[in-house]
Amino acid sequence: MSVRIGIRMSTAALVMTAALVGTLAGCTEASTSQGPGGDVPYVAPSANASAAAARIDKDAADAADKENAEEQAALDAGARTPADVPDAFAGLQATYQDGCAPGDANCAYFLGRVNDELTGLGSSMRADNDGPRHFKDPLAWIGALHTTLAGDTSTANLEKHRKELLGTRDRINTWMQGHPEDYR
C-alpha cells in the first residue's frame, strides 16, 4: 500500500511541476512592441560584470605575455641552431617571389614580410655557432635598418623606407651568395 501512495505522490508532484513549468514558460514570452512588458524595469549591466570581463581580458593578456617571454627565454637559451640561418635566409629569398607597387594594397603584407624576414635572419645570425662576428656586415645592415625604422613597422613607415628595406634585403642576399657555406 505504501508503494501506491508513493506512486500517487510522485505522479501528483510531476503534474504540479508540469503545470508550474507551463505557467512560467508563458511568463517569459511576454513582450510588447517596445520589448518586454512595460512593467519590467531596465537594468544596466552591473559594474561587476564589466570588472569580470576586464579581469578575463587582463588574464588572457598576461597569459600571452608569459608565453611570449617563455618562447624568448627558450630562444635566448640556445634553442636556435646553425640550421636556422639557411632556413631564415630561404625565407628572405622567398620575398623575391612577391612585390608591390608603392601604394598598392599588397604593400602592407610584402614590406612587413621583408622586415620580419630580415629580423628573423638577424636573430638566427646572432644565435649561430659562428656568432655575430662572422655575420658582422649583415647584422650591421639590419641594425642600421632598424635604427632607420625606429621601431615603427606601420605600413606608412615601411613604405616611406621602402628603398632602405629592399636595399638591405638585396645587400644581405649578395653577401650570403658570397658565403654559400652559411646557407647550404
N, C-alpha and C positions, 0 to 999 in steps of 0.2 A: 504494500500500500504506500509506503514512503517513496518508492520509485515513481509511482503515479503522481504523487504530489510534486516531486522534484521535476518531472517532465512538464506538468502543468505550469509550474512556476517558471521554468526555462522558456516555455512557449509564450507565456504572458510577458516575460522580460523581452523576448525577441519582438513581439508585436508592439510593445511600448517603444522600443528602440527604433524600430522601423517608422513608427508614427512620428517620433521626435526628429529623426533624420529628414523625413519628408517635409515637416514643418520648417525646419531650419534651412533646407535647400531652397524653399520658396523665399526666405528672407534675403538670401544672397543675390537673388535675381532682381531685387528692387532697383529701379533706375528711372530717371526722367530724361528729358531732352538735355538737361543741364548736368547729367552724370548721376551719381547716386541720389537717393531721395533727399529733398531739401532739409530734412531733419537730421542728416548726417553731417557733422561738422568737418571742415577741412583741418587736417593735422599735418603740419610741415614735418619733413624728415627730422628726426632728432639729431641733436649735436653728437650724441653717442654714435649714431650710425655713421656720420661724417668722420668722426675720430677713428672709428673702427676701419673704415675704408682707407683713411690716410695711413693708419698703422700697417695695414696689409701692403699698401704700396711701398712704404718705407722698408718693411721686412723683405719684400721682393728685391728692392734696390740693394739692400745690404747683402742679400744672398748673391746677387750678381757681382757686386764689388768683391766679395770674398772669393768667388770662383775665379774672377779675373786675377786677383792677387795670387791665388794658388797656381794658376797657369803661368804667370810671370815668374814666380819663385821656381817652378819646375824648369823654365827656360834658363833662368839665371844659374841654376844648379848644374847646368851642363847637359840638359836633355837634347840639345842640338848636336848633330854630328857633322863631319865634313860632307857627308852626302847631301846635306841641306843646301849647300852653296850651289851645286849643279841644279837641284830642284828649283831653288829660288831664281836662278838665272834663267832657267827654262820658262818660268812664269813671266819674267821680264821680257824675254824674247817673244813670247806669245802676244804681247801687246803690239807687235809689228803687224799682226793679222787684223788689227782693228784700227780705227781712227775716227776723226771727226773734223768737220769744218768749224771755224770759230762761230759760236752762237748756235750751233746745231744741238738738237735735243740729246744726242748721244754723247756730247762732250762731258757732261757731268759724270757719266759712267766711265768713259775712256780715260779722262785725265785723273779721276780718282783712282782708277785701277793702276795706272802707271805710277802714281805716287805710292800706293800701297805696295806694289811690287818692288819699288826701289827701297822702301822702308824695310820690307821683309828681307831683301837681299843684304842690306846693310847689317841687319841683326844676325843673319847667317854668317856673314863675313867676320863679324866680331866674335862669334862663338866658335868659329872654325879652329881646328887644331893648329893651323898655320898662324892664326891670330891676326889682330888688326895691323900688325907691322907688315905682313905680306900684302894686305889689301889696302895699304896706305892711301894710294891715289883714289880708288873708287870711294872709299869711306870719306875722304876729304870732299869729293864732289857731292856726295849725298848730304854731308854735313852743311856744305855751302847752300845747297838747295833748301834744306830745312831752315836755315837762317833766313833765306830769302822769303820763304813762305811764312815764317814767323808763327808757326802753329796754326795758321788759318788754312784749312783744307776745304773751304767753301768753293763751290763751282766758280763763283766770280773771281776769287783769288787764284784758283788754279788756271783759269782762262787768262787772267792777267799775266801770269808767269808761265804760260804755255811754252814759250821758247826755251826758258831755263829748264823746265821739266823734261821736255823731249830732248833737249841738248844733253842733259845729264844721262838720260837713258842711252843715247847714242854713244857718248864718250865711254860709258861703262861697257857697252856692247863691244866697242872697238878694243878696249883694254882686255876684256875677257877673251876675245878672239886671239889675242896675242899670248894668252896664258891658258892653252887648252887643257892642261893638267888640272885646272880648277873647275872645269865644268863637264869633263868627260868621265 
